[in-house]
Amino acid sequence: MSVTAASMGLVSRAIPSVFGPLHVVAPAKRGSTEVVLFLHGFRSSWTVWKPVMLAMDKAGYLAGRDRIAVDLPGFGQSLNQLDHLDAAVIGAELLRIVGELGYERIRLVGHSMGGFLTLDMASRFPERIVSVHVVAGSYFRLIRLSNQPLLGWPRNPLMGAFYWYERLFDRNPTNRRVFRYASRNGRGYDARARWGALQQPVYAVFGDRDPLVSPRDAREFSDILPKAHVTSLARAGHMVVAQYPQAVAKALFGGID
């Protein structure tokens, strides 16, 4: 039997936003004032979190907390009628939506691009965010590359190849446009100052074979957030949420009552 939103006790909704209708899966009836909000990465959708959610349920992590997952603007079943993917605007819209659904406290969870958004939201709206949970989302190299796309390539050839392929050579014009929108968030962005000032508990997972968020990014993350709970998973790539969902669930949520 396939795993659906309904089989996990969630219902699909189209909720208005400044970007257009956003596809949100949430409980049919609110069970608490605290929610776990899941954000996906580039070229993905909320469904990337299904294996981790199932692993959470099996292990009893965060039992009794409601959960919400979102298709970010322009991904999955959500529309993006604007010409940007500004992180501050997305964060404000997500907090508004979660508030309208009746939740006061949020545990933010993000993978890849969603991890960047999670860290950014926690820095901008600390009064609403209880804890921060990031998987392969500390894009220090990509942020630097977006500020110096030509000078930064020789220093990070693999990331440089990824950056220019997505901007210029992907055969799908929609993918190229969306990547340009997303990468604009890195321009002038001081990740060390923003993320290093986080006061919430932070849990992070990295794959030691991730070609996009490298062990060097993980070390820099630990350097600016020395109190963060950081786990590196052996033989794991960028899609560690699909490779090792049980290990990801344990690292992100296993230490929370």
Buried (B, 14 or more C-beta within 10 A) or exposed (E): EEEEBEEBBBEBBBBEBBBBBBBBBBBEEEBEEBBBBBBBBBBBBBBBBBBBBBBBBEBEBBEEBBBBBBBBBBBBBBBBEBEBBBBEBBBBBBBEBBEEBBBEBBBBBBBBBBBBBBBBBBBBBEEBBBBBBBBBBBBBBBBBBBEEBEEBBEEBEEBBEBBBEBBEEBEEEEBBBBBBBBBBBBEEBEBBEBBBEBEBBBBBBBBBBBEBBBEEBBBBBBEBBEEBBBBBBEEBBBBBBBBBBBBBBBBBBBEBE
